[in-house]
Amino acid sequence: MKQPGRRSVLGLCLTAAAGLPVRAVAQPAKLLRIGMIVPSRKQPGVRAFEQRLRELGYAEGRNLAIEAVETAGTDGSRLPQAAARLAGAGVDAILAAGPEIALKSAIAATRTVPIVMDAIDYDPLALGYVQSLARPDGNVTGVFLRQIELTPKRLQLLAAAAPGIARIVVFWDRISADQYKATQAAGDVMHLEIEGIEFADRPYDYDKALGGLGEDHRAALLQMTSPAFYIDRDRLAAAALQHRLPSMFAFREWVDAGGLMSYGPSVTGTYRLAADYVDRIAKGARPGDLPIEQPTRFELVINHRTAKALGLAVPADLLARADEVLE
């Protein structure tokens, strides 16, 4: 049974993004053609994007056509050609979601087709893909999650949940390298030992990596976010539990899979908001005139079942702060 915390579960501060009931809408008559560059069409966020489009009156086979390019499990070398194919197919908009390579490939393919990003694992402003969040100009707009800024907060919450932890193990890969750097800097400030373990070749062997820690290690796991790690969330949660590591993740889907804690925005909510951008563009809005949205509310979710399995007594004040506790 899920036990609500003192605050209701928080998503984005928009009705559509929060998934609240929507009123019936008129069916758009014109065919909307969307190209998607996404980790996987089966991903919960992508499904939420498609569900939001249905709520807005779009239905595949009637007034909606979707062509998807999936990035999970690839090295990205073929994405530029795939993005160029989408841009040349006459799509009305391209959804570029997840890692930087999705947006980079879309921009390289077209400067005219509107691009709606869901920048989950990188900073599009710092990397120069947009000039301003308030008025991005060009053909790019969308949603931006500040993962790098959230990383120190996740580290603080993990340390609070497991007092006495001496070492923080961090799983990271090429896509999440900036997040790992932020973790190292935060660890220095908090006087915590940060032990990074980089993963380069799929499939990632989490059990082998954690097996090298030894039995007497007083460690916890702070997981960086990338498409590969998100897809492996069940395996990651299971590995952390098997090796008796308190764990902190970016999104609640990891906690639903058995991880100890998560702190961050609703990833499905950001995809729903991206669908609203596509709808506005389909109705004539220019992407460069649409301000880039950022989540302003974040949820702390704690899996109390996992805490009990670890023999961990999560401090009462932290449980009280949680937006949701899974019992």
Backbone torsions as a table, in degrees:
resi	resn	phi	psi	omega
1	MET	NA	138.3	179.4
2	LYS	-90.5	129.0	-178.3
3	GLN	-107.3	118.2	179.8
4	PRO	-68.5	148.0	175.5
5	GLY	-84.9	-160.4	-178.0
6	ARG	-72.7	-21.2	178.0
7	ARG	-116.7	152.0	176.6
8	SER	-70.4	160.0	178.8
9	VAL	-60.5	132.3	-173.3
10	LEU	-106.5	136.1	171.6
11	GLY	-118.2	-140.3	174.8
12	LEU	-79.9	160.4	-176.5
13	CYS	-85.7	44.1	178.7
14	LEU	-139.2	141.0	-177.5
15	THR	-57.4	-46.5	-177.3
16	ALA	-63.9	-41.6	-177.2
17	ALA	-69.8	-29.9	-178.3
18	ALA	-79.6	-8.8	176.9
19	GLY	77.7	25.5	178.9
20	LEU	-75.1	160.7	-179.0
21	PRO	-56.2	141.5	180.0
22	VAL	-118.5	152.3	178.6
23	ARG	-79.0	159.7	178.0
24	ALA	-62.2	141.8	-178.8
25	VAL	-122.9	157.1	177.5
26	ALA	-67.4	144.2	-179.8
27	GLN	-76.7	117.6	176.2
28	PRO	-58.2	133.5	-175.8
29	ALA	-82.2	-34.5	-176.5
30	LYS	-77.6	141.4	176.5
31	LEU	-67.1	127.2	176.3
32	LEU	-102.2	122.9	-179.5
33	ARG	-108.4	120.7	-177.2
34	ILE	-119.8	132.6	169.0
35	GLY	-100.9	136.5	-179.0
36	MET	-123.4	129.9	169.4
37	ILE	-112.7	102.1	-170.1
38	VAL	-137.3	156.7	177.7
39	PRO	-57.1	-46.5	178.5
40	SER	-161.9	139.4	179.0
41	ARG	-70.0	-17.3	178.2
42	LYS	-84.7	-7.5	-178.7
43	GLN	-62.6	142.1	-179.8
44	PRO	-54.3	-39.1	179.9
45	GLY	-63.9	-42.5	-179.9
46	VAL	-67.1	-37.7	176.1
47	ARG	-63.5	-37.4	177.5
48	ALA	-66.1	-37.0	176.1
49	PHE	-59.7	-47.7	-178.2
50	GLU	-68.6	-36.2	177.2
51	GLN	-64.0	-41.5	179.0
52	ARG	-64.0	-37.9	176.5
53	LEU	-61.9	-39.4	177.5
54	ARG	-63.0	-40.0	178.0
55	GLU	-63.2	-29.4	179.9
56	LEU	-84.6	0.0	174.2
57	GLY	103.5	10.0	-179.1
58	TYR	-101.6	137.1	-179.9
59	ALA	-140.2	127.1	177.9
60	GLU	-60.4	139.3	-178.5
61	GLY	90.2	-11.9	177.9
62	ARG	-118.8	-66.7	-179.0
63	ASN	-130.4	19.3	-179.0
64	LEU	-142.5	133.4	173.7
65	ALA	-129.1	129.5	-178.3
66	ILE	-122.4	131.4	171.6
67	GLU	-122.0	121.7	-172.2
68	ALA	-111.9	141.5	170.1
69	VAL	-116.5	123.1	-176.9
70	GLU	-99.7	134.9	-174.6
71	THR	-101.7	-19.1	-177.0
72	ALA	-63.7	135.6	177.8
73	GLY	81.1	5.7	177.7
74	THR	-114.3	160.9	177.6
75	ASP	-89.9	0.3	177.1
76	GLY	86.1	-3.9	-174.9
77	SER	-66.9	-26.6	-178.4
78	ARG	-97.2	-1.6	-177.6
79	LEU	-64.9	-39.4	178.1
80	PRO	-56.8	-43.0	178.8
81	GLN	-67.2	-39.4	179.4
82	ALA	-65.4	-40.9	178.2
83	ALA	-65.3	-39.5	177.8
84	ALA	-62.8	-36.9	178.5
85	ARG	-65.7	-41.3	177.5
86	LEU	-62.4	-47.3	-178.6
87	ALA	-61.8	-34.4	-179.1
88	GLY	-82.1	-6.0	-177.2
89	ALA	-88.9	2.9	176.8
90	GLY	82.5	27.0	178.7
91	VAL	-70.4	153.9	179.5
92	ASP	-85.9	-22.8	178.9
93	ALA	-161.5	155.6	176.3
94	ILE	-121.4	127.2	171.3
95	LEU	-90.7	120.1	177.7
96	ALA	-114.5	103.6	-170.3
97	ALA	-122.1	146.3	175.2
98	GLY	99.8	-120.5	-173.8
99	PRO	-80.7	168.8	-177.4
100	GLU	-58.3	-35.9	-175.2
101	ILE	-59.4	-29.0	179.3
102	ALA	-64.4	-49.3	180.0
103	LEU	-70.1	-42.1	-180.0
104	LYS	-57.4	-43.7	-179.1
105	SER	-68.1	-39.9	-179.5
106	ALA	-65.0	-43.3	-180.0
107	ILE	-66.3	-38.2	178.0
108	ALA	-64.9	-27.3	-176.8
109	ALA	-82.7	-29.5	-175.5
110	THR	-157.6	142.1	172.0
111	ARG	-112.9	8.4	-178.2
112	THR	-120.4	-39.2	178.8
113	VAL	-68.6	129.8	178.9
114	PRO	-59.8	136.3	178.7
115	ILE	-119.0	124.9	174.9
116	VAL	-106.8	115.8	-178.8
117	MET	-97.0	150.0	163.3
118	ASP	-122.3	87.5	-171.7
119	ALA	-81.2	92.8	-173.6
120	ILE	-90.7	-39.1	-168.4
121	ASP	-113.0	15.9	-176.2
122	TYR	-159.6	172.5	-178.7
123	ASP	-110.5	101.7	-176.4
124	PRO	-68.1	-25.2	178.6
125	LEU	-74.5	-47.3	180.0
126	ALA	-63.9	-31.9	-178.6
127	LEU	-86.5	-2.5	173.7
128	GLY	84.3	13.7	179.8
129	TYR	-75.9	-27.6	173.7
130	VAL	-131.2	152.1	-176.9
131	GLN	-92.7	-21.0	-177.1
132	SER	-158.5	144.7	174.8
133	LEU	-77.6	-34.5	-178.0
134	ALA	-73.4	-35.6	-179.9
135	ARG	-144.5	87.6	-172.4
136	PRO	-68.1	-22.3	-175.5
137	ASP	58.9	-176.0	179.0
138	GLY	61.4	-151.7	-175.7
139	ASN	-114.5	19.1	-176.8
140	VAL	-120.2	134.5	170.3
141	THR	-151.1	-172.3	176.8
142	GLY	135.2	-143.1	-171.1
143	VAL	-122.1	144.0	-176.5
144	PHE	-134.4	118.1	176.0
145	LEU	-97.4	126.8	-177.1
146	ARG	-87.4	72.7	-177.8
147	GLN	-63.2	-39.7	-176.3
148	ILE	-62.7	-41.9	179.7
149	GLU	-70.9	-26.9	-179.2
150	LEU	-79.2	-21.1	-174.8
151	THR	-57.8	-47.3	179.0
152	PRO	-60.7	-36.5	179.0
153	LYS	-64.5	-40.7	177.6
154	ARG	-62.1	-38.9	179.1
155	LEU	-64.5	-42.1	179.0
156	GLN	-62.4	-43.4	-178.5
157	LEU	-67.5	-38.1	178.5
158	LEU	-65.0	-43.0	178.4
159	ALA	-63.9	-35.1	178.7
160	ALA	-70.7	-33.3	-178.4
161	ALA	-73.3	-29.1	-176.7
162	ALA	-128.9	72.5	179.4
163	PRO	-58.4	141.2	179.5
164	GLY	95.7	-7.9	176.2
165	ILE	-65.1	130.9	-177.5
166	ALA	-99.6	-22.4	-172.3
167	ARG	-139.8	138.5	177.2
168	ILE	-111.2	116.6	176.0
169	VAL	-87.7	131.5	-177.4
170	VAL	-121.5	119.5	173.3
171	PHE	-89.6	127.6	179.5
172	TRP	-146.4	161.7	175.4
173	ASP	-137.6	-174.3	-175.6
174	ARG	-57.1	-40.8	-177.0
175	ILE	-67.0	-33.3	-176.0
176	SER	-100.7	19.8	-177.1
177	ALA	-60.8	-38.7	179.3
178	ASP	-64.9	-37.6	177.1
179	GLN	-64.1	-39.7	179.8
180	TYR	-65.0	-40.9	177.3
181	LYS	-60.3	-40.3	177.9
182	ALA	-64.8	-36.0	177.8
183	THR	-65.4	-42.4	178.7
184	GLN	-60.6	-43.4	-179.7
185	ALA	-64.6	-42.4	179.4
186	ALA	-66.9	-36.8	178.5
187	GLY	-62.8	-38.3	177.1
188	ASP	-61.5	-43.2	-179.3
189	VAL	-65.5	-38.7	-176.5
190	MET	-88.8	-0.3	-179.6
191	HIS	59.1	43.7	176.4
192	LEU	-111.4	140.4	176.0
193	GLU	-77.7	124.0	179.9
194	ILE	-107.2	121.5	177.9
195	GLU	-114.9	104.4	-178.6
196	GLY	-85.8	137.7	174.3
197	ILE	-123.1	113.2	-177.5
198	GLU	-90.1	139.9	175.6
199	PHE	-114.4	132.1	-175.1
200	ALA	-122.8	-37.0	-173.4
201	ASP	-117.1	124.5	177.3
202	ARG	-77.9	149.2	-3.7
203	PRO	-77.7	146.1	-178.9
204	TYR	-76.3	137.0	-178.8
205	ASP	-103.7	90.3	-175.9
206	TYR	-72.8	-37.3	179.6
207	ASP	-62.2	-42.5	179.4
208	LYS	-63.4	-41.3	-179.7
209	ALA	-63.8	-43.1	-178.9
210	LEU	-76.6	-26.8	178.2
211	GLY	-63.4	-24.1	179.7
212	GLY	-77.2	-4.1	-178.3
213	LEU	-78.3	-22.2	-175.0
214	GLY	86.7	174.2	-174.7
215	GLU	-87.0	-31.8	-177.3
216	ASP	-106.1	82.1	-170.1
217	HIS	-125.4	-8.5	177.8
218	ARG	36.7	56.8	-175.9
219	ALA	-121.0	164.6	173.3
220	ALA	-135.7	159.4	-177.3
221	LEU	-109.2	124.2	171.2
222	LEU	-111.0	115.1	-173.0
223	GLN	-96.8	122.4	171.7
224	MET	-72.3	163.5	-177.8
225	THR	-112.5	134.7	173.9
226	SER	-157.2	165.4	-179.4
227	PRO	-56.0	-41.3	-178.7
228	ALA	-63.8	-44.0	179.8
229	PHE	-66.4	-38.0	179.6
230	TYR	-63.9	-44.0	178.1
231	ILE	-62.4	-34.1	-178.0
232	ASP	-89.2	18.4	-171.6
233	ARG	-59.2	-36.5	178.4
234	ASP	-64.7	-44.5	179.8
235	ARG	-65.5	-39.6	-179.3
236	LEU	-66.2	-45.4	179.5
237	ALA	-62.3	-41.6	-179.7
238	ALA	-66.1	-40.8	-179.6
239	ALA	-65.3	-41.7	179.0
240	ALA	-62.5	-41.8	-179.8
241	LEU	-67.8	-42.8	-179.6
242	GLN	-60.0	-38.1	-178.6
243	HIS	-94.0	10.6	173.2
244	ARG	57.7	47.8	178.8
245	LEU	-109.7	122.4	166.5
246	PRO	-57.8	139.9	-172.0
247	SER	-134.1	145.3	177.3
248	MET	-126.0	133.6	-177.6
249	PHE	-128.6	172.9	-176.3
250	ALA	-83.8	-35.1	-172.4
251	PHE	-128.8	154.2	-174.8
252	ARG	-65.9	-21.7	179.0
253	GLU	-57.3	-31.5	176.3
254	TRP	-68.0	-37.9	178.9
255	VAL	-70.1	-39.7	174.6
256	ASP	-58.6	-30.5	-179.7
257	ALA	-82.4	-6.5	178.4
258	GLY	120.0	-1.4	175.4
259	GLY	-66.9	160.7	-176.0
260	LEU	-74.1	-50.0	-171.9
261	MET	-143.6	157.9	168.5
262	SER	-146.1	151.8	175.7
263	TYR	-144.1	119.8	-179.9
264	GLY	167.0	-178.4	178.3
265	PRO	-78.6	174.4	174.6
266	SER	-78.8	114.2	-179.3
267	VAL	-68.7	-34.1	176.4
268	THR	-68.4	-31.9	176.9
269	GLY	-64.5	-37.0	179.2
270	THR	-67.4	-37.0	177.5
271	TYR	-67.2	-37.7	176.8
272	ARG	-63.1	-40.0	177.7
273	LEU	-65.3	-36.9	176.3
274	ALA	-60.3	-36.1	177.1
275	ALA	-64.6	-35.9	176.4
276	ASP	-63.3	-39.1	176.4
277	TYR	-60.9	-44.9	179.9
278	VAL	-59.9	-42.5	179.8
279	ASP	-62.7	-42.5	179.8
280	ARG	-65.4	-38.4	177.5
281	ILE	-66.9	-39.8	178.2
282	ALA	-62.0	-26.3	-179.3
283	LYS	-94.6	9.7	170.7
284	GLY	113.6	-4.0	179.8
285	ALA	-71.6	145.5	175.8
286	ARG	-88.4	130.7	-177.6
287	PRO	-57.9	-36.2	-178.4
288	GLY	-66.9	-16.0	178.8
289	ASP	-94.8	-6.2	-177.1
290	LEU	-96.4	114.8	180.0
291	PRO	-58.7	144.8	177.3
292	ILE	-77.5	128.8	-177.7
293	GLU	-91.6	148.5	172.7
294	GLN	-128.7	140.4	173.9
295	PRO	-59.9	138.6	179.6
296	THR	-114.6	-6.8	177.1
297	ARG	-125.9	143.4	-176.3
298	PHE	-132.8	148.5	-177.5
299	GLU	-113.5	137.5	172.6
300	LEU	-101.7	118.0	-179.0
301	VAL	-119.0	132.6	-179.0
302	ILE	-124.7	132.4	177.2
303	ASN	-95.4	101.5	-176.2
304	HIS	-70.4	-29.4	176.3
305	ARG	-61.0	-43.2	179.1
306	THR	-66.4	-39.9	178.4
307	ALA	-59.3	-43.6	179.3
308	LYS	-64.6	-40.0	179.6
309	ALA	-64.0	-30.1	178.5
310	LEU	-84.3	-8.6	-174.2
311	GLY	70.9	28.2	-175.6
312	LEU	-103.3	126.4	175.7
313	ALA	-95.1	96.4	179.5
314	VAL	-65.6	129.3	-178.6
315	PRO	-53.2	141.0	-176.0
316	ALA	-59.9	-37.0	-178.5
317	ASP	-67.2	-30.9	178.0
318	LEU	-73.0	-39.9	175.9
319	LEU	-61.5	-37.4	179.8
320	ALA	-67.4	-29.3	179.7
321	ARG	-78.9	-18.1	-173.8
322	ALA	-65.8	143.2	174.5
323	ASP	-77.5	-27.2	176.8
324	GLU	-154.4	138.3	176.2
325	VAL	-121.2	121.9	179.1
326	LEU	-87.8	116.0	-177.3
327	GLU	-98.2	NA	NA
